[in-house]
Each structure stands twice: as C-alpha cells, then as structure tokens.
C-alpha cells in the first residue's frame, strides 16, 4: 500500500470531521491521571462501554487512588468488581497498583518498557497510558483501530500484525495522538460498518457462555462474594443447580485458587484477604 502524505492527510480529515459531530463524552476522557486511565483501560478490555460506565465510577469511589487500591484487600476488590466478568483483570489491576506503589512510590512510569513490566499491562495498555495520561505521540492498536485501518487502507483484507502496527505508527498526527485515538475509537464503535473485514480464516464453533468454565467461575465467585462457604456445600449446590460432575467443579475451584482469586482454609472457600 502506498500511504502517501496526501492520503494520510485525507484520512485524518475524514476521521476528525466525523468526530467533531459525534464524539462521546466519557469520564476517563476528562482526566490525565494514569491510575484512572489504567482502571478504564483494564475495564474496557472485552467489555462494552455501557457496562463499564457505572462500574468505573463505583470502583474509583471505593479506591480513589493507586495507594487505596494497593492497600485494599483482594476480596474487597473482587466484590466491587462484581458484574464485570473476567475477574483476573481485577487481580492484575490490584497487583499493578501494588507494583507502582512499591517500585515508584505511587507515581506511574511513562515509558512503554517500564509500564509493560507492571502485572497485567501489555503493549496496548502501556501505550494507552502513554497517550491518554502523558499525551505522548505514539500509536496504539485495539480491535476498533485495527478494523478501521484494514477497512479503509487495505480494502477490508486482513493483514499481518506487523503491517497494521507500522501503518498505525505512520498515521499518528504530530502532537495530536490523544485526539486521534479517541476519534478512532469512537468511529470504530459508532460508525464502522459491521462485517467490514473480509475474514479468510475458518471460525471455530464457539462454546455457549452458559456452558463455559468462565460462566461457572463467575458463579462460584458470586457465591463467595456473599459469604465464605464449605467447598462440599458449594459443589453440591452447583451440581443441583447446573448439573455437571463434581470433578468439573473441583477442577474449576482449583483453577481459581491457582489464579489467586479464591483461598481454601480447612475445606472452607473464601475470597482472599
């Protein structure tokens, strides 16, 4: 693809013109606090904005700064997280806060190298903090941005990740990375035609969520958010409600314990302190 300065300028004009009339007012866009940005980015992973909005405010009310989160009990963090799903995100968020307090006295680093050393922080999240908190002129590629690039610049044909990232780098307008990525995200969420990407890979048949381990992990955590429970009582209740075998639920509980989301004390299950 011949991405000339003229084409880049035209693409910028198109996206920014649309955004002028369609930009969303989201609470994490009203701050440059890297802690608040991290919370929003972790919450937005695989979760719709409409579900994140109330939980974002509730979470920050409970843990207003990185010190509050670092010093909170894991159980309290998981209780506030209820309804968000992907509970390991809450665990990584707390561990990242602990690392920032321990290693940087509560001040977030501003480099990709150091940010990606924080628990649960990958390249995308690190760059989101760099762009949205520190307004650095770097690119970031999430699902929406990837699809926009493929749709407009590669005629809907899937591309290798390296090509997408190199293209994204070239597209960032000088000194406007914050606006550019917010505009792209809004366009991807609100205006990009669904099914715009011409997929060539074979899709595997998805397992219904109600039959997935993630579904049962969430149910177990919801029970423990209410009260500590004997493992045998919890397993029996799950079998009576959902069927399946004792071995399946024991394996799921073992996985939750391994992930640090549940603790076992004398055959009683609880959220971590």
N, C-alpha and C positions, 0 to 999 in steps of 0.2 A: 504494500500500500504506500502510495506517495503522499505522505502527510505534509503538505506544504504550509508555509506560514499563512497563506491566503485561506486555505481550508481550515486551519486551526482558528483563525480569526472569525470565520463564518460560523464555525461550530460554537465558539464562545458566545457570539452574538445571539444565536438561536436559543441556547440554553438560558442565558441571562435575561433575554427578552421575555421568555416564558415565565421565568422565576419572578420577575418583577411583579407580576399579577397573581402569582399562585403560591408564593412562599408560605410555609407553615410557621406558626408561632409556637415553638416548643420550649419548655422550661430550661432544658440543657443548652439552648442556644443563647440564653441570657446570662451565661456565666463563662468565665475563663478559669475557673477553679479546676485544676487537673483531677482532684478527687471526685468532684461532681461529674466531670466528663467520663472518668473511668466507670463510675457507677452506671451512668446512662449507657455507655457502650456495652458493658457486660450484660445489662438487662435487655438490650435490643438484639442480642445475638439470638436468632431463631425465634423471636417474639415480636408480635405486632405492636406498633406504636400505641394503639388504643389500650392495650393491656398494660403497657409499661407506664403510661402517664400517671395513674393513681398510685402505683407501687413505688415509682421513683420518689414522689413527694413523701410517701409514708416512710420509706427507707431512710431518707435524709432527715426526716423529723426524728427518727429513732437514733440515727448515727450521723450527726451533722458534719463531722469532720473525720479525717483519717485516724486521728487518735481515738475517737469514740468507737470506731469500727474495730480498730486493732485491739482495744481493751474489752470489747464485748465478748460474751460467751458465744461459742459456736451455736449452741442451742437457741439463744435469743435471735441470732442472725437467721437461722433456718426458720424460726417461727414467723419473723417479719417477711421472709421470702415466700411464704405460702401463697400458692396460686400462680407462681411464675413458671414452675417446672424447671427441668434441667438444674436440679438442686446443687450439683457440683459447682455451678457458677458462683453461688453464694459462698461456698467454701473457698474457692480460689480468690474471690474478692476480699474476703477477710484475711487470707494469707498474704495477699499483695499489700494490704494495709499494714499488716504486721511487719512486712519486709521494709516498707517505706519508713515506718517509724524507727525500726531497729538500725537500718543502714544509712538513712538520710535525715534522721531527726524530724520526720514528718513532711519534708519538702521533696516533692516528686522530681526525679531526674528529667532532663529534657532531651535526652538522646535516645535514638532507637536501640542502640546497643545495651544501654543500661535499663531501659524500660522493658525490653524483652527478657531480661533476667528476673523480672518480678513474676511470681507464681501466676499462671493462667493468662499472662499477657503475651500475645503473639505479635507478629509484624503489623497486622491491621490495627489492632487496638493501640499498639505503641504509636503508630503514625496518627491515629485519631487524636490521641492526647497531644502529640506534637502540633497538629493542625488546629484543633479546636481549643486547646488551652494556651499553647505558646505561639500560635499563628505562624508556624514555620512553613516555608514554601516547598512542601514535599507532597507527593501523591499518595493516595490511599485507595484501595480497590476492594469494595464489598460486592455483594451479589448484584445490587442495583447498578452500580457503576460499571461492573463488568458487562452486564447486559446492554447498557447504553452504548458502550464502546463497540461491542460486537454488532449491535443493530445498525448503528449509524456509520461506522467506519469499516466494517468487514462484511457488509451486506447480509448480516444475520448468521454468518458461518462461524462456528466455534473455532477458537484459536488456542494455541498453547499459552500457558500462564505467563511465560517469559515475554511473549509478544504483547499480551494485554498490559503487563506492568511497564514495559518500555513505552507503549503508547500513552498510558496514563501519565507517565513522567513528562512526556513532551507536551501534554495538554494543559498542565497546570499554569494558569496565567500568573505572571510575576506579581508578587505581593498581594495576591487575591485568593490564596489557597483555601482560606476559611469559607469565603462566599462560594467559591467554585464547587467545593464538595457538598456544601449544604444544598446548593442548587441542583446538583446531580442527583442527590438522594431524593429530593422532592420530585424531580422529574421521573426518576425510576419508579417511585411509589405511586405517583398520581397520573402520569401521562404516557409512559412507555406501554405500547400495546402488549397485552399478554400473548404469549406464544410467538413473540417476535424472533426468538432464537431458533434457528434450524438445527435441531439436535440430530446427530447421527449415531450416537451410542444407543445400545439396547437398554431399555429401562427394566430393572428387576421389579418383580411384583412386591409391592410394599406390604409389610405386616400391619394389619389393623392396629391402631394405637391401643385399643382396649385389650388386645392380646399380647402386648409388648411387655418386656421386662420393665421398661421405663414407667408404664402405667402402674404396675404393682409396686415399684419402688416408691412412686409418689403416694400411693395409698398407705404404705407402711409408714412413711414419714408423717403423713397427715395424722395417723393414729398416735404416733409418738409426740407430735406437737401438742396433743391434748393431754397426754399423761404417759408415764412410764408403764410398760406392760410386760408381763411374763411372756417369754418367747413362745412357749407352748400354747398359751391362750391366744396370742396374736395369730399364730399359724393356723390354729383350729378355726378361728373366726374367718380368716381369709379363705380357707377351704370351704366352709359353709356358705360363704357369700359368692365366691367366684369359681369354685371347683378347683381343678388342677391337683397337683400332688404335693404332699408335704415336702418332698425333696426339692421341688421347684422353689418354694418359698424360703426354705432354709438356704438354698444357694443364693437367692436374691438378698436375703438378710446378711449373709456372709460377704457379699459384694459391697453392701452399704457400710458394713463395719470396716472393710478393707479401704474404702474410699474416705473414711473418716467422718461419715455422715451419721453413724449410729455407734453406740457403745453397748457392750454386753457386760452386765455386772451380776454375777450369781444367777444366771438364766433370766435376768430382767433386762429388757431392752430400753434404751433411753437415748435422747439426743445428747451430744457431747456438751460438757460444761464450757 
